[in-house]
Amino acid sequence: MFRINISENKSNYSQRKTKFVHAQKGEYGENKIDWTCTCNVHSIVMAALYSGWVFPKSSFEREPDAFADYIVKECLKKDNWFKEKMPKLWENWYKGDPKAYTPLELHAVLAHYFNNYLGCTNADLFKETASIKEIINQLYKNRIGVPTSVKWAGLNGHIICLVGFECSSEDDLITWLEGTSQSNPITKIIFDDPWGKYIESEDVYKVTESGNDCEISFDTFKKCVKDINNPNFKYAHILSKPVASV
């Protein structure tokens, strides 16, 4: 058996401890950002920290809170990327529609502002069709976490951070990645979850327990990680290796 976990001996972040809250009020009502919709910033920050990125200093103690605050402030500026690229989605959020997507909840917006935040145009590339081999390579060769979207335990679009996997052997892994073997050796996927501890056998969360180093079978990964209708290609934020401290 071969196992890799890039977050081993590192604590994950819990979105339940976030200090960031924002109420966007307008003619459509009030749209509120609180801990329930910050899995995205928590997971992408965990992936970046595990790979060595250094974040800008902030008045917030926790990096996910600081990043969330940055995104919202940028999206409230007169001329901003969210408004330019997705005018209707931005308008619904800006005018306070309670059902509107917040800028923290849109993958493309998250990736764009993450790049700006770290001052690197390719810090994050979001893909809707990342191959499973690409995701495994990101974990195995690059040692970088992979934020992705899941549908399970009553949550739809919840973001977790893939941090590792378990397979039959490293030799089997290499031959599969190189294409000389068609037999997929991956048996388990390891992830850090800001929502809590996910229990695969019951499809529930133990919300009072840490979501550090959760595990699911590879079959559950194929079935529950978005795109759930495609077992071969998945949503993934592909982070680059850090090039400098910021």
C-alpha positions, 0 to 999 in steps of 0.5 A: 500500500502507498499513501500520501497526505500533503497536510499530514501533521497540519491542522485544517481550518474550520469555517465554523470559526470564521469571524467574517460576516457581510450583509449586502443590502439593496432593493432586492433585500438582504444577502448575508455572508456568514460561516455557512458559505465560506467553505470555498475560501477556507478550502482554497486557503488550506490548499495554498498554505499546504503548498507554501504560499505566504499570504498578505498581512491583514487585520484578520487573524485567520487567512480565510477571513482575510481572503473573504474580506478582500473578495467582497471589498473588490466586488463592491468597487465601481469597476470590478471583474465580477460586475464586468464578467457576470453582470446579472449575477453581480447585480443580484448579489449587489442589490441584496437578493437573498437567493443570489450567489455571493462572490465567494460561491462562484468558482471563476470569481474565487480563482480570479480574486485569489490570483489578484490577492497573491499577486500572481496571474496563475496562482489558481486555474479553475477547471470544470473538466480536470481529469482524475489523473491531473488531480492525482498528479497535482497531489503526487508530483506537485504536492499541492492540495486540490479544492473541489466541489461535492454533493453529499450529506445534504450539501450541494456545491460544498467545497473541500480540499483534496490532500492525498490518496491511498493506492495499491503501491507507488509502482502501480501508481506510476505505471497508471499515471504514465499510461503503461497500465490501464488499471487504476490503483487508487482506493481512497481519497483523503481530504480536509473538510472545513464543514466537519468530519464526513462519515462516508458510510452514513453520508452524514457529518459529525459537525463537532469533530474536525474535518482533518484527514477525512477519507472516502472510497474512490467510488464515492469520489467518482460519484459525489465530486462534481461533475457528478454526471461525469466519472472521468472529469471533475471540478478542480482548482489547480494551484501553482507552486509558490514563486515568492512571498507576498 
